[in-house]
Amino acid sequence: MPPTAFTIDIDRQQHVPIYQQICERFRTAIAAGHLRPGDRVPALRSLATQLNTARGTVELAYTILVDEGYLQMRGAAGTFVSPSLPASMTRSLRARSASDANGRQSTKGPATPQAPGEALGARPAPRQLAIAAAMSGEPRPLQPGLPALDAFPVKLWNRLVSNRARSGELAMLAYPDPAGYRPLREHIATYLGLSRGVTCLPEQVFVTGGYRATLELVLRSLARPNDSVWYEDPGYLLARGFLAETGVQLVAVPVDAEGIDVERGIQLEPQARFALVTPSHQSPLGHTLSLARRMALLDWAEQASSWIIEDDYDSEFRYLGRPLPALKSLDRHDHVIYCGTFSKVMIPGLRLAYTVVPERAVERVGRVTHSMNAGSPTLLQAALADFIEQGHFARHLKRMRALYAERRVLIVRALEQAFGERLVVELPPGGIQFAAQFVEGPDDGPIDDVAVAARAREAGLAVLPLSIWYANARTRRTPRGLVMGFANIASAAEASRLARTLRACLGG
């Protein structure tokens, strides 16, 4: 089958890298119908010759398009437009192309709702308190979600903070802007556009004191009493605990290898007001939301006039290929509320996170932000803005990707050696934590992972039981295992010691 006749033009005068231009040309061609599912595309060498560019540049573009689900490589047979590309994808892209051609078009969305009632003061469940305690305070080995504290550039950071503290700027001493330090908001908007494919204005970016504060801001701004929320099952424990406190109705939607099961969610509650998802690195299983599921989720949100809360908590750390674009980058009707944090890419002690809200919600979120009298210390926000502006942030991410790629291998190998066939450990494609599942013997009942995790805590480790991340935590069919972090494992010897300690907690 010969490749489909297809011509690509690139502009070497643009600041956009050539590989990104190639990606965009392919997306546009698919949107316009010039390339259809199943069409063969030019070979790497052929396209590199046509564009007079390096083969590696084309290979990088193709790799990104494959990761995103647009293309499919079939070895010697060639590279093809993915046959499973959903029809809604081409419709969405065509709509985007038409919008770009005719200028920015307004979209009709749901009316801005009122804030929820006083349910935000509900008492958290004891299990949530225990988990919160396990993930805070003095850092301990194998703690999920904890970045490499030993590799953080402390001296550089202290210098930046000291420079700002000595500057004499009154802004460093006054009450902070509840929406966030303006230069930091600008840097976040630029960073997201370049690295995550999220196009936004600084006015859409709101800096918060952590992910919980982000959720509180979003719900106070956009939720109504008794709203239904799709929640991934299994899903992030602390978010689930907070949502339960707010009075919203949680709808547990199962997760499989493609991410959240959108069809099942529609069956359970088609008119849910929100869907809380972790598309890039599902928490805790680590799956990536497939392109077909992404488009189905966006289609549902548009038809139901609902909001999608995208928790993009550690997507910067991907070890197979480049980081995937955010779900927000595919959002053409402003239904995705993007949430990011500096707790994973920097240090959690900063207590700095952010959200990008659709333009039609900016006014409402801004008013609620001021009414909450929120605002993180300007001193730390300014230092972080300097850290980004001076290029330290990009260099830090690059170093951490390389470091974590090594450290994840250390712990996986050590666990395999210590547990043998008792534990299934899959090398995670991204993130700084992963879930490992216990293997049930022929004569054994389900392993009590809660008890194993409790013994591990007594031994000084900070692993969490996998079962409690599920809505039905104690059924026989609920997977049992452990959720653990690996970013702070400094050597093979340490990994081996921790794995042996953990194995002793299993017994038998």
Buried (B, 14 or more C-beta within 10 A) or exposed (E): EEBBEBEBEBEEEEEEBBBBBBBBBBBBBBBEEBBEBBBBBBBBEEBBEBBEBEBEBBBBBBBBBBBBBBBBEEEEEBBBBBEEBBEBBBBBBBBBBEBEEEEEEEBEBBEEBEBBEEBBEEEBEEEBEBBBEBBEEEBBBBBBBBBBEEBBBEEEBEEBBEEBBEEEEEBBEEEBBBBBBBBBBBBBBBBBEEBBBBEBEBBBBBBBBBBBBBBBBBBBBBBBBEBBBBBBBBBBBBBBBBBBBBBBBBBBBBBEEBBBBBEBBBEBBEEBBBBBBBBBBBBBBBBBBBBBBBBBBBBBBBEBBBBBBBBBBBBBBBBEBEBBBBBBBBBBBBBBBBBBBBBBBBBBEBBBBBBBBBBBBBEBBBEBBEEBEBBBBBBBBBBBBBBBBEEBBBEBBEEBBEBBEEBBBBBBBBBBEBBEEBBBBEEBBBBBBBBBBBBBEEEEEBBBBBEBBBBBBEBEBBBBBBBBBBBEBEEEEBBBBBBBBBBBBEEBEBBBBBBBBBBEBBEE
